[in-house]
Amino acid sequence: MLDVRKAAQIANEYLVDLYGSHSISYALLEEIELDEEKNVWLITLSYIHQFDDEQIHKRGSLLFRPNPEEERFRKYKIFRIDTEEGKVLSMKIRRVENA
């Protein structure tokens, strides 16, 4: 079975690979849960996503510039990671009240 530290590392690497290390700041491990029935780790990470004009131009319609107020808030993602293979099965937005 995949160690929890390795699962958290895989989630973080996936996040950085998807968005780029220059656009992810202050990533934090927020929650960990093992779903033994489905054989997955549920790893929640939070981060501040920083946007710049070059990044927006390169990604075109895949990335919409947020309003300045949104740029200051932490974003949360929950990752489902297979406990045997260490493969990321999904990444979803994690809604957090009063964050």
N, C-alpha and C positions, 0 to 999 in steps of 0.2 A: 504494500500500500504506500502511496505517495505521502511523504512527510508534510505536515502543515506548513513548515517554513518554505519548503520547495514549492508548494501550491501558491503561497503568497508571492514568492519570487516570480513564478510563471505568470501570474495575473499582472504584476507590475511590468514585467518585460513586454507582455502583450499590449498593455495600455500605451507604453512608450513607443513601441514599434508602430502602432496604429496612428498615433497622433504626432509623433516626433518628440525627441527629448527636449528640444528648444521650446515647445509649447506646453509642457507639463511642469508645473511647479508645486512644491510642497506636498507631494504625494504622501498619504498616510494610510496605514492599515486600520480599518474601522471595525470590521466584524469578520468572524470566522465561524462556519458551521459545517459539520460533517453530516451529510445525508447518507446514512448507511444503507437505506433501502435502494437508493438510486446510484450508489457508489460515486458520489460527487462531493467535492468541496465547494462550498459557497463562500466566496471571498469578496468582501466589500472594501473597495478603495475609495478614498476621496482625494481630490486634487483641485488645483486652480489651473484652468485652461487659459493660456495667454495667446492672444491672436495678434498677428501683424499683417500688414498689407501684402507682403510678398507671399505669405502662406495662403491668404485668401485668393490671390490671383492664381497661384499654382493649382489649387484644388477646385476652383470654379464653383459650380453649383453644389458640390458635396459639403461645402462649408459656408454657412451664412454668418456674416459679421453680427455679433450680438450687440445690443445697446450697451453703453458704458456701464450702466448699473449692473448688468448681468456678469460682466467680466470680473467683478470683485468677489463673487460668491463661489463657494466650493461646489464642486460637482461630485456626484457619487455614482459609482458603477458597481454592479454585482456580477461576479464571474462564476460560472459553473465549470469546474475543472474535474475531469475524469480521474478517479483515485488510482487507477491502475496504469494508465498510459501518460498521465500528466498533460492531456490535451485540453485546450480551452473549447468547451462545447457551446458556450454562449457568453455574451456580455450585454447586460441590460442596464438601463437607467434605474437608479435606486432613488425613489422619492423619499425625502426626509423633511419632516415638518419642522419649521422654525430653524432651519439651517442657515 
